[in-house]
Amino acid sequence: MDTFRELNPGKTKYSFWNLRSGARAKNQGWRLDYFVASKSLMERVAKSEIHNEFEGSDHCPISLTLK
């Protein structure tokens, strides 16, 4: 299961932008970075986040917090 999508249905956030085309400034990105979990492990997932406030790379950090 895609942990971010399960905990944030309908929320649009990206983890990658093509820097050559200026995609980040236009917020035209892709979700290339994922945490996936089995259905049984999903019960222990407290948070799954995409930290797009960090710059300096074409990818941004993602984090997973387990209970």
C-alpha positions as a printed NumPy array, in Angstrom:
array([[  0.   ,   0.   ,   0.   ],
       [  1.15 ,   3.545,  -0.77 ],
       [  1.403,   4.957,   2.774],
       [  1.173,   8.62 ,   1.751],
       [ -1.941,   8.072,  -0.365],
       [ -3.623,   5.972,   2.336],
       [ -3.134,   8.669,   4.998],
       [ -3.601,  11.699,   2.74 ],
       [ -6.347,  10.871,   0.243],
       [ -6.873,  13.622,  -2.272],
       [ -3.781,  15.604,  -1.197],
       [ -1.474,  16.594,  -4.058],
       [  2.241,  16.695,  -3.224],
       [  5.256,  15.831,  -5.346],
       [  8.666,  14.419,  -4.449],
       [ 10.473,  15.123,  -7.747],
       [ 10.67 ,  18.021, -10.236],
       [ 12.565,  18.37 , -13.497],
       [ 14.932,  21.221, -12.653],
       [ 15.831,  21.937, -16.279],
       [ 12.268,  22.922, -17.173],
       [ 11.612,  24.981, -14.027],
       [  8.927,  22.49 , -12.967],
       [  9.364,  23.152,  -9.257],
       [  8.503,  26.84 ,  -9.571],
       [  5.36 ,  25.832, -11.499],
       [  4.658,  22.942,  -9.075],
       [  4.584,  20.477, -11.972],
       [  6.145,  17.389, -10.453],
       [  5.832,  13.687,  -9.963],
       [  5.649,  11.357,  -6.996],
       [  8.659,   9.127,  -7.591],
       [  9.544,   8.432,  -3.959],
       [  7.322,   6.153,  -1.896],
       [  7.048,   4.181,   1.287],
       [  4.982,   1.073,   0.693],
       [  3.614,  -1.221,   3.394],
       [  1.618,  -4.397,   3.632],
       [ -1.971,  -4.107,   4.791],
       [ -1.052,  -5.496,   8.221],
       [  1.875,  -3.057,   8.641],
       [ -0.322,  -0.153,   7.515],
       [ -2.069,  -0.365,  10.908],
       [  1.203,   0.761,  12.515],
       [  1.825,   3.733,  10.202],
       [  1.232,   6.991,  12.091],
       [  2.492,   9.462,   9.45 ],
       [  3.789,   9.451,   5.908],
       [  5.017,  12.825,   4.716],
       [  6.564,  14.513,   1.702],
       [  8.772,  17.417,   2.796],
       [  8.616,  19.627,  -0.29 ],
       [  9.668,  22.677,   1.736],
       [ 13.291,  21.484,   1.428],
       [ 15.145,  22.575,  -1.688],
       [ 18.576,  21.839,  -3.099],
       [ 17.851,  18.705,  -5.103],
       [ 15.461,  17.48 ,  -7.766],
       [ 14.006,  15.154,  -5.085],
       [ 12.724,  16.143,  -1.662],
       [ 12.876,  14.06 ,   1.524],
       [ 10.039,  11.778,   2.562],
       [  9.468,  10.364,   6.046],
       [  7.532,   7.556,   7.663],
       [  6.547,   7.423,  11.345],
       [  5.444,   4.127,  12.875],
       [  3.41 ,   3.72 ,  16.075]])
